[in-house]
Amino acid sequence: MRIGAVIAAIIAVIAIGFGIYMIDIDQTEEAALPEVSVEGGQMPEFDADVGEIEVDEEEVTVTVPEINVTPPEEDTAENQN
């Protein structure tokens, strides 16, 4: 396993070396941004008919069921073991 990792690292180093030295890119002209002028213009205008929503508050009494939980009685003979 260790030999395989060493070989893979050597191959990676060789590939990176070829990539660096086999490609030669030279910039032949400087870049320049275009000149832009903005004049006038108009924002769009919209008419929208929307529905109405009415929200009312109302106090309501809700009956909640009552739950009674009675645990089973423990047998005193089982507790003495």
C-alpha positions in Angstrom: 0.0 0.0 0.0 2.8 2.3 0.9 4.7 1.7 -2.4 1.6 2.5 -4.4 1.2 5.8 -2.6 4.8 6.7 -3.3 4.5 5.8 -7.0 1.3 7.9 -7.2 3.0 10.9 -5.6 6.0 10.6 -8.1 3.6 10.4 -11.0 1.7 13.5 -9.8 4.9 15.5 -9.4 6.0 14.5 -12.9 2.6 15.5 -14.4 2.6 18.9 -12.6 6.2 19.5 -13.8 5.2 18.8 -17.4 2.2 21.0 -17.1 4.2 23.9 -15.8 7.1 23.7 -18.3 5.3 22.5 -21.5 2.8 25.5 -21.6 4.1 29.0 -22.2 1.5 31.8 -22.3 2.6 35.3 -22.9 0.3 38.3 -22.7 0.6 40.3 -26.0 -1.9 43.1 -25.3 -3.3 44.8 -22.2 -7.0 44.5 -21.5 -9.3 47.6 -21.4 -12.9 48.0 -20.2 -15.3 49.6 -22.7 -16.6 53.1 -22.1 -20.2 53.2 -21.3 -22.6 56.1 -20.9 -26.1 55.9 -19.6 -28.6 58.7 -20.3 -32.4 58.9 -19.6 -34.4 55.8 -19.2 -37.7 55.1 -17.4 -38.7 52.7 -14.8 -41.7 50.4 -15.6 -45.1 51.3 -14.2 -47.7 48.7 -13.1 -51.4 48.8 -12.1 -52.4 45.8 -10.0 -55.8 44.9 -8.7 -55.6 42.7 -5.7 -58.2 41.0 -3.5 -58.9 42.1 0.1 -58.2 39.9 3.1 -60.0 40.6 6.4 -58.6 39.2 9.6 -60.8 39.1 12.7 -60.1 37.9 16.2 -62.6 35.8 18.1 -62.4 34.3 21.6 -63.5 30.7 21.7 -63.7 28.2 24.6 -62.4 24.8 23.6 -63.2 21.7 25.8 -60.0 19.7 26.3 -60.4 16.1 27.3 -59.1 15.2 30.8 -56.7 12.3 31.0 -56.1 10.4 34.2 -53.1 8.1 34.4 -53.1 5.6 37.2 -49.8 3.6 37.5 -50.1 -0.1 38.3 -49.8 -1.0 42.0 -46.5 -2.6 42.7 -46.5 -5.9 44.4 -44.5 -5.7 47.6 -43.3 -9.3 47.3 -41.5 -8.4 44.0 -39.8 -5.4 45.5 -38.2 -7.5 48.2 -36.2 -9.6 45.8 
